[in-house]
Every structure is written in structure tokens, then in C-alpha cells.
Amino acid sequence: MRRVLYGKMSCVTGLEWRLTEQRSKSDIIAEADGATEPYDRIVILKVQYGLARTNPEWRKVLSLAAILKQEESSEICIFSLVDADTSESFWWVFGAQRGVLSARADCCFNIKSDAEALAYSLQDTLGIDTVQILSPEESEKRILEALSNLSRSEIQASRLVPLHQLTRSAVIKTMVGIALLIAAVWGGHSYIEYRDRIARIERSKITAEQRLARIRDAQEHPEQYFSRQWMSTPSADVFISQCVPAMLHHPIAANGWRLSSLSCSGASMAARWEHTEFSEYTLLPFNAELDEMHPRFAVSHTPISRNLSKAPHELDRLLSREEASRRLYAFTQHFSLKTSLSWGKRAVKKIEKQDVVCPWIMATWELSSLPAYLITDYRNLASALNIPGLRVKEISYANESWEIKGELYAK
């Protein structure tokens, strides 16, 4: 778990959220105590509750997810936050559907790409159109606005309390009555043994039910347990139509420097410039940076307008491995192109000691020595490469030769 601080408000992230499902507080306590590593604090909302293992030094802390949750609101956000205890930056994924917090969200990551992978996975699961990625300034503004709008009762509802506080009032009275009754029959020692045995049985039952539910979910929806970022990347025709025109219009000389190579990754172009007798080191082209290892060269980066729309989720449209390979080879044969295609191994994960097999397999491919006329006619090239599951990663030009690299996904 991580703690963030805004003014006098101390908030924590990383809770495990579960639905109350009309269970009593005593049942919730038994479940929390039955974990392999017992939880020490809890926050109870209307239809769900969050469990936490906190730092004993943290005093009055609030659940950040409970603060940001809005009634009937559905959203997925990636916040950029700073740990109040270590001063380290981290990314936090927040997800809610119709005012109910996602059981898979409220997670912290040290690497932004890991946070994005979970967010895009949640996007498919929750059926939410967009994922908001907030800068540190936007994250702080959003949280401060939420805190300023909280009433005293809402602040109290979002506060994490020690688990033992739930045992007060009616729960304690009931347990005391039972203790007196059993003590009268069996004695104090017999009651303790009986209570521990019942608690162990309940814990085992809950653990077994959770394990079976997780196994069943993994078998029915294996795609949720593997990164699906590729499903949100642009299709081949969109990528090519974005990159090629910008590359064709890129200057081949600037400030006396000669263009040596050019590549496009979708959002920007990277140009490598070679020094000539007409160029000056004090006048690098397009704010380029000198290559310290090879000072005859400099590299510049030029952003291009980001019109890359997301491709539709194509899991159901994926071809078999054989059919996908044949489609790509047919394309290369038609245009007499050199190609390489390499399939990787199908990924397998262990979920509750059960093998969960990824429903897709991925290959890397590369087209080399593409003729200039084919690049110039990029619209027909884009249309011909629009194979289900095919993604373009890079288009490059060097030594008067064009290359295209990408990935191919199949069932």
C-alpha cells in the first residue's frame, strides 16, 4: 500500500475491495481474519467494503478510492502520485462502474506501462470507452476538488478503522452471551476450542469459495489475465496512412546536413542526419542532438499529428496461426517482397495452481526492400495489409530502401 498527503488529509491506495452481499459485520471480520496475512483495517461503503494491511504508524487515513467514487459514475483513470513516506513517484489505477469500485483496480505501479496494461484490461471488462491518463498536476487538482467537496459524514465514511472496532455494540454483546452460555456447559476452555474450530471452518470455506471463483473466472475469461494492449493499437491501414505521408514530405537535407535514415513509430519521426562538407556542428537540423559515439551523425525527433484511432477489439475476428501466415505470405508474394515471420510460444499463466492458456499467439514480422512505388501508393498498401490481428510497429527508410516491421496475432 502507499500513502499520499494533501494538506492535512492522509489518503491510502491499494485496498482489496469486495461486495458485502448482505453479510453481517461479524462475517466480514471472520473473512478478514481468515486471510493468510490478516488485514488490520477496513472501510465499509454501501454495497462493498475495502480491506487493508497498513503501516502501524499511519493514524487517521482515508481511502482515496472511496473519496473519488461518485454515485452511478463509471470511469477508469491513471493517476500520477507521490508517496508521502518515500517521496517516490508512482502510478495508481482507479476504476469504478456505476458507482461501484472495481475489485481489480485500486492498484499501484512503479512503471507507467504496467498501470496502462491493467487500465486497458479493465476498460474491456467494465465496458468503459476511454482511459484517462492524468499528469501530476491534473491528479492533484482532481483529488483536491474531491476532498474539498466532502462533507463531514462522507469523510467519516471514507476513513479506515481498525477491524476490532467493528466488534463493539451488538456484535460484542452477542458474543459475550454465547460465551457465557457455552462456558456454563463446557467451561471456558471448551468454548475457546469450539470458537476456534468454527472460525477455522468458516475461513476454509471462504478461501475455497474464492479459489473456485477465481479458477472459474480464469477458465471462462482467460483473456483478462494477459496484457491486451495490442487490441487498443491502431490498425495497419491507419498506421500507414498516418506515417507515410509525413515521411514522404520530410526534408532530405537541412543546414547542410544530409538525411541518412528516417523512421516512424506512429506519433513521431526519428531522423538521422549525416555531416557533410557544407554542414556546421553549431547548426544542427531540427533541434537535433549529436550522436556522441558517432559525431558525424545527429538525431532529431519530429512529432506528427496524433490521429491514430483505436482499432476495434478483434479477439473474435482473429485468424488461425496457419491462415494468418498464409495471408501475410500471399501479400508478399503478390508484390515480390522479402519477408521474415517468427511465431513465439503461446503464453501460459498459473492461476490458483491451474494452467490458464492465452487465447492468442503472437509473431513478429518484417518486410524489407520495399520498392518506392509501393510506398508512394500507400493507400493501396495500407488496404492490402489490413489483415485481422496484424499491427504495424515501425516504418523506416535508409540507404534508399524501405522497411516495415510489426506484430501478427492469431488464435
C-alpha positions as CSV (number, residue, x, y, z in Angstrom):
1,M,0.0,0.0,0.0
2,R,1.0,3.6,-0.5
3,R,0.1,6.8,1.3
4,V,-0.4,10.3,-0.3
5,L,-0.8,13.5,1.6
6,Y,-2.9,16.5,0.6
7,G,-2.9,19.3,3.2
8,K,-3.9,17.6,6.4
9,M,-5.7,14.8,4.6
10,S,-3.8,11.5,4.6
11,C,-5.1,9.0,2.0
12,V,-4.0,5.4,1.2
13,T,-4.2,3.4,-2.0
14,G,-4.1,-0.4,-2.7
15,L,-7.1,-1.7,-0.8
16,E,-8.7,-5.0,-1.7
17,W,-12.4,-4.4,-2.5
18,R,-15.2,-6.9,-2.0
19,L,-19.0,-6.8,-2.2
20,T,-20.9,-7.0,1.1
21,E,-23.7,-9.2,-0.4
22,Q,-25.9,-8.6,2.7
23,R,-23.3,-10.3,5.0
24,S,-23.1,-9.3,8.6
25,K,-20.2,-7.4,10.1
26,S,-19.2,-10.5,12.1
27,D,-18.9,-12.5,8.8
28,I,-16.8,-9.8,7.3
29,I,-14.5,-9.9,10.3
30,A,-14.1,-13.6,10.1
31,E,-13.2,-13.4,6.4
32,A,-10.7,-10.7,7.0
33,D,-9.1,-12.6,9.9
34,G,-9.1,-15.8,7.8
35,A,-6.6,-14.4,5.2
36,T,-3.1,-15.8,5.1
37,E,-1.9,-12.4,6.2
38,P,-4.7,-10.9,8.3
39,Y,-5.9,-7.4,7.5
40,D,-5.8,-4.7,10.1
41,R,-8.2,-2.0,8.8
42,I,-11.4,-1.7,6.9
43,V,-13.7,0.8,5.3
44,I,-17.3,-0.1,4.7
45,L,-19.4,1.6,2.0
46,K,-23.0,1.0,0.9
47,V,-22.5,-2.2,-1.2
48,Q,-18.9,-3.0,-0.7
49,Y,-16.0,-2.8,1.7
50,G,-12.3,-2.4,1.4
51,L,-9.6,-4.3,3.4
52,A,-6.1,-3.1,4.1
53,R,-2.8,-4.0,5.7
54,T,-1.4,-0.7,6.8
55,N,1.6,0.8,8.5
56,P,1.0,0.9,12.2
57,E,2.4,4.5,12.2
58,W,-0.4,5.7,10.0
59,R,-3.1,7.3,12.1
60,K,-6.3,8.8,10.6
61,V,-6.1,7.7,7.0
62,L,-8.8,7.8,4.3
63,S,-9.4,5.5,1.3
64,L,-8.5,7.5,-1.8
65,A,-10.7,5.3,-4.0
66,A,-13.7,5.8,-1.6
67,I,-13.2,9.6,-1.8
68,L,-13.1,9.7,-5.7
69,K,-16.0,7.3,-6.1
70,Q,-19.2,9.0,-7.4
71,E,-22.7,7.7,-7.4
72,E,-23.6,6.0,-10.7
73,S,-20.3,7.2,-12.2
74,S,-18.2,4.9,-14.5
75,E,-14.6,5.7,-15.2
76,I,-11.0,4.4,-15.4
77,C,-8.2,6.8,-14.5
78,I,-4.4,6.5,-14.2
79,F,-3.2,9.0,-11.5
80,S,0.4,10.2,-11.2
81,L,1.1,10.4,-7.4
82,V,3.9,10.8,-5.0
83,D,4.4,8.5,-2.0
84,A,4.2,10.6,1.2
85,D,6.6,8.2,3.1
86,T,9.3,7.6,0.4
87,S,8.8,10.7,-1.9
88,E,8.8,8.3,-4.8
89,S,6.6,8.9,-7.8
90,F,4.1,6.1,-8.8
91,W,1.1,5.4,-10.9
92,W,-2.3,4.5,-9.4
93,V,-5.2,2.9,-11.3
94,F,-8.7,3.8,-10.3
95,G,-11.7,2.1,-11.7
96,A,-15.5,2.2,-11.0
97,Q,-18.6,1.1,-12.8
98,R,-21.9,2.8,-11.8
99,G,-20.6,3.9,-8.5
100,V,-19.1,0.5,-7.5
101,L,-15.3,0.3,-7.2
102,S,-13.7,-2.4,-9.3
103,A,-12.2,-5.3,-7.4
104,R,-9.2,-5.4,-9.8
105,A,-8.4,-1.7,-9.6
106,D,-7.0,0.5,-6.7
107,C,-3.5,-0.8,-7.7
108,C,-0.2,1.0,-7.6
109,F,2.7,0.6,-10.1
110,N,6.2,1.8,-10.3
111,I,6.2,1.5,-14.1
112,K,3.7,3.5,-16.1
113,S,3.3,0.8,-18.8
114,D,2.2,-1.7,-16.2
115,A,-0.5,0.7,-15.0
116,E,-1.7,1.2,-18.6
117,A,-1.9,-2.6,-19.2
118,L,-4.2,-3.0,-16.2
119,A,-6.3,0.1,-17.1
120,Y,-6.8,-1.2,-20.7
121,S,-7.7,-4.6,-19.4
122,L,-10.3,-3.0,-17.0
123,Q,-11.6,-1.0,-20.0
124,D,-12.8,-4.2,-21.7
125,T,-14.1,-5.8,-18.5
126,L,-16.1,-2.8,-17.4
127,G,-17.2,-1.7,-20.8
128,I,-15.9,1.9,-20.5
129,D,-15.0,3.8,-23.6
130,T,-11.9,5.7,-22.5
131,V,-9.0,5.5,-20.1
132,Q,-7.9,8.9,-18.6
133,I,-4.2,9.3,-18.0
134,L,-3.7,12.3,-15.7
135,S,-0.5,14.3,-15.2
136,P,0.8,15.0,-11.7
137,E,-0.9,18.4,-11.8
138,E,-4.2,17.0,-13.1
139,S,-4.1,14.3,-10.5
140,E,-3.5,16.7,-7.6
141,K,-6.3,19.0,-8.9
142,R,-8.8,16.1,-9.2
143,I,-8.1,14.8,-5.7
144,L,-8.1,18.3,-4.0
145,E,-11.5,19.0,-5.6
146,A,-12.9,15.7,-4.4
147,L,-11.6,16.4,-0.8
148,S,-13.0,19.9,-0.8
149,N,-16.5,18.7,-1.7
150,L,-16.6,16.0,1.0
151,S,-19.0,16.6,3.9
152,R,-18.0,15.6,7.5
153,S,-20.1,12.4,7.2
154,E,-18.6,11.4,3.9
155,I,-15.1,11.9,5.4
156,Q,-16.0,9.7,8.3
157,A,-17.4,7.0,5.9
158,S,-14.2,7.0,3.8
159,R,-11.9,6.6,6.9
160,L,-10.2,3.3,7.6
161,V,-10.9,1.9,11.0
162,P,-9.2,-0.9,12.9
163,L,-11.1,-4.2,12.4
164,H,-11.6,-4.7,16.1
165,Q,-13.8,-1.6,16.3
166,L,-16.5,-3.5,14.4
167,T,-16.9,-5.9,17.2
168,R,-18.4,-3.3,19.5
169,S,-22.1,-2.9,20.5
170,A,-24.4,-5.6,19.3
171,V,-21.6,-7.9,18.0
172,I,-19.8,-7.9,21.3
173,K,-23.0,-8.4,23.3
174,T,-24.0,-11.4,21.2
175,M,-20.5,-13.0,21.5
176,V,-20.5,-12.4,25.3
177,G,-23.9,-14.0,25.7
178,I,-22.7,-17.1,23.7
179,A,-19.5,-17.2,25.7
180,L,-21.4,-17.2,29.0
181,L,-23.8,-20.0,27.8
182,I,-21.1,-22.2,26.5
183,A,-18.9,-21.6,29.5
184,A,-21.7,-22.8,31.7
185,V,-21.9,-26.1,29.9
186,W,-18.4,-26.8,28.7
187,G,-16.3,-24.3,30.6
188,G,-14.1,-21.6,29.3
189,H,-11.5,-23.9,27.8
190,S,-14.1,-25.8,25.8
191,Y,-15.7,-22.6,24.4
192,I,-12.3,-21.3,23.2
193,E,-11.7,-24.6,21.3
194,Y,-15.2,-24.6,19.9
195,R,-14.9,-20.9,18.7
196,D,-11.5,-21.5,17.1
197,R,-12.7,-24.6,15.3
198,I,-15.8,-22.8,13.9
199,A,-13.6,-19.9,12.8
200,R,-11.2,-22.2,11.0
201,I,-14.1,-24.0,9.2
202,E,-15.5,-20.6,8.1
203,R,-12.1,-19.4,6.9
204,S,-11.5,-22.6,5.0
205,K,-14.9,-22.4,3.4
206,I,-14.5,-18.8,2.3
207,T,-11.0,-19.5,1.0
208,A,-12.2,-22.5,-1.0
209,E,-15.1,-20.5,-2.5
210,Q,-12.8,-17.6,-3.5
211,R,-10.3,-20.0,-5.1
212,L,-13.0,-21.8,-7.1
213,A,-14.5,-18.5,-8.2
214,R,-11.1,-17.3,-9.4
215,I,-10.4,-20.6,-11.3
216,R,-13.9,-20.5,-12.9
217,D,-13.3,-16.9,-14.0
218,A,-9.9,-17.7,-15.5
219,Q,-11.4,-20.6,-17.4
220,E,-14.3,-18.6,-18.8
221,H,-12.4,-15.4,-19.5
222,P,-8.7,-16.2,-19.9
223,E,-8.1,-13.0,-21.9
224,Q,-8.5,-11.0,-18.8
225,Y,-5.2,-12.4,-17.4
226,F,-3.0,-11.4,-20.2
227,S,-1.9,-7.9,-21.5
228,R,-4.3,-6.8,-24.3
229,Q,-2.6,-3.5,-25.2
230,W,-2.3,-4.7,-28.8
231,M,-6.1,-4.7,-29.1
232,S,-6.1,-0.9,-28.5
233,T,-3.4,-0.1,-31.0
234,P,-4.2,1.3,-34.5
235,S,-4.9,-1.0,-37.4
236,A,-2.3,-1.3,-40.1
237,D,-4.1,0.9,-42.6
238,V,-4.5,3.7,-40.0
239,F,-0.8,3.5,-39.0
240,I,0.5,3.6,-42.6
241,S,-1.8,6.4,-43.6
242,Q,-0.5,8.4,-40.7
243,C,3.2,7.8,-41.1
244,V,4.0,7.5,-44.8
245,P,2.7,11.0,-46.0
246,A,4.7,12.7,-43.2
247,M,7.8,10.7,-44.2
248,L,7.4,11.5,-47.9
249,H,7.3,15.2,-47.1
250,H,10.2,15.2,-44.7
251,P,13.2,17.2,-46.0
252,I,16.2,15.2,-47.2
253,A,18.7,18.0,-46.3
254,A,18.8,20.8,-43.7
255,N,21.5,23.3,-42.7
256,G,23.9,21.3,-44.9
257,W,23.3,18.0,-43.2
258,R,22.2,15.1,-45.3
259,L,19.3,12.8,-44.3
260,S,20.8,9.3,-43.6
261,S,17.7,7.4,-42.4
262,L,14.1,8.1,-41.2
263,S,11.7,6.0,-39.1
264,C,8.2,6.5,-37.9
265,S,6.6,4.9,-34.8
266,G,3.2,6.4,-35.2
267,A,3.3,9.5,-33.1
268,S,6.7,10.9,-34.2
269,M,9.5,10.5,-36.7
270,A,13.2,10.0,-35.9
271,A,15.6,11.3,-38.5
272,R,19.4,10.5,-38.6
273,W,21.5,13.2,-40.2
274,E,25.0,12.8,-41.7
275,H,27.6,15.6,-41.6
276,T,28.8,16.9,-45.0
277,E,31.3,19.5,-46.2
278,F,28.5,22.0,-46.2
279,S,27.2,21.5,-42.6
280,E,28.2,23.1,-39.3
281,Y,28.2,21.4,-35.8
282,T,26.8,24.7,-34.4
283,L,23.8,24.5,-36.7
284,L,22.2,21.0,-36.1
285,P,19.0,20.4,-38.1
286,F,15.6,20.5,-36.4
287,N,16.9,20.8,-32.9
288,A,18.8,17.5,-33.3
289,E,21.2,16.0,-30.8
290,L,24.7,15.0,-31.7
291,D,25.5,11.3,-31.5
292,E,28.3,11.2,-29.0
293,M,29.5,7.8,-30.1
294,H,29.5,8.7,-33.8
295,P,29.8,12.5,-34.0
296,R,29.4,12.5,-37.8
297,F,25.7,11.9,-37.1
298,A,22.9,13.7,-35.3
299,V,19.4,12.6,-34.5
300,S,16.2,14.7,-34.5
301,H,12.6,13.8,-33.4
302,T,9.6,15.4,-35.1
303,P,6.1,14.8,-33.7
304,I,3.3,14.3,-36.2
305,S,-0.4,14.9,-35.6
306,R,-1.8,12.1,-33.5
307,N,-4.9,11.0,-35.4
308,L,-4.3,7.3,-34.6
309,S,-7.8,6.0,-33.7
310,K,-8.1,2.8,-31.7
311,A,-8.7,-0.4,-33.6
312,P,-11.9,-2.4,-32.7
313,H,-11.4,-5.3,-30.3
314,E,-10.7,-8.1,-32.7
315,L,-10.3,-11.1,-30.5
316,D,-13.3,-12.8,-32.1
317,R,-12.0,-12.0,-35.6
318,L,-8.5,-13.4,-35.2
319,L,-7.5,-15.9,-37.8
320,S,-5.8,-19.2,-37.0
321,R,-2.0,-19.2,-37.0
322,E,-1.8,-21.0,-40.3
323,E,-4.4,-18.7,-42.0
324,A,-2.7,-15.6,-40.7
325,S,0.6,-16.8,-42.0
326,R,-0.8,-17.6,-45.4
327,R,-2.5,-14.2,-45.7
328,L,0.8,-12.4,-45.0
329,Y,2.8,-14.6,-47.4
330,A,0.2,-14.1,-50.1
331,F,0.7,-10.3,-49.7
332,T,4.4,-10.6,-50.0
333,Q,4.2,-13.0,-53.0
334,H,1.8,-10.6,-54.8
335,F,4.3,-7.7,-54.5
336,S,7.5,-9.9,-54.7
337,L,8.7,-8.7,-51.3
338,K,11.3,-10.1,-48.9
339,T,9.7,-11.1,-45.6
340,S,10.5,-12.8,-42.3
341,L,7.9,-14.2,-39.9
342,S,8.7,-15.6,-36.5
343,W,6.0,-17.1,-34.2
344,G,6.6,-17.1,-30.4
345,K,5.3,-19.5,-27.8
346,R,1.8,-19.3,-26.5
347,A,1.8,-17.8,-23.1
348,V,0.6,-19.8,-20.0
349,K,-0.1,-18.5,-16.5
350,K,-0.7,-20.2,-13.2
351,I,-3.9,-19.1,-11.6
352,E,-4.6,-20.9,-8.3
353,K,-2.1,-23.6,-9.4
354,Q,-4.2,-24.1,-12.6
355,D,-2.8,-23.5,-16.1
356,V,-4.5,-20.7,-18.0
357,V,-3.6,-20.6,-21.6
358,C,-3.6,-17.3,-23.5
359,P,-6.3,-17.3,-26.3
360,W,-3.9,-15.8,-28.8
361,I,-0.3,-16.2,-30.0
362,M,2.0,-13.5,-31.4
363,A,4.5,-13.4,-34.2
364,T,6.9,-10.7,-35.3
365,W,7.3,-9.9,-39.0
366,E,9.4,-7.7,-41.2
367,L,9.1,-6.6,-44.8
368,S,12.4,-5.4,-46.3
369,S,13.5,-3.8,-49.6
370,L,10.0,-2.4,-50.4
371,P,10.1,-0.6,-53.8
372,A,9.4,3.2,-53.7
373,Y,6.4,2.9,-55.9
374,L,4.6,0.7,-53.3
375,I,5.3,3.3,-50.6
376,T,4.1,6.1,-52.8
377,D,0.9,4.2,-53.4
378,Y,0.5,3.9,-49.6
379,R,-3.3,3.8,-49.6
380,N,-3.4,0.5,-51.6
381,L,-0.5,-0.8,-49.5
382,A,-2.5,0.0,-46.3
383,S,-5.6,-1.7,-47.6
384,A,-3.7,-4.8,-48.6
385,L,-2.0,-5.1,-45.2
386,N,-5.3,-4.8,-43.3
387,I,-5.2,-8.4,-42.1
388,P,-7.1,-9.3,-38.9
389,G,-4.6,-9.2,-36.0
390,L,-1.8,-7.5,-37.9
391,R,-0.2,-4.5,-36.3
392,V,2.5,-2.2,-37.7
393,K,5.1,-1.1,-35.2
394,E,7.6,0.9,-37.4
395,I,8.2,2.2,-40.9
396,S,11.8,3.1,-41.8
397,Y,13.8,4.3,-44.7
398,A,17.6,4.0,-45.1
399,N,20.0,3.5,-48.0
400,E,17.2,4.2,-50.5
401,S,15.3,1.2,-49.1
402,W,12.0,1.0,-47.2
403,E,11.2,-1.5,-44.4
404,I,8.1,-2.2,-42.3
405,K,8.1,-4.1,-39.0
406,G,5.2,-5.2,-36.9
407,E,3.3,-8.0,-35.0
408,L,0.8,-10.5,-36.0
409,Y,-1.8,-12.1,-33.6
410,A,-3.7,-15.3,-34.2
411,K,-5.9,-17.8,-32.3
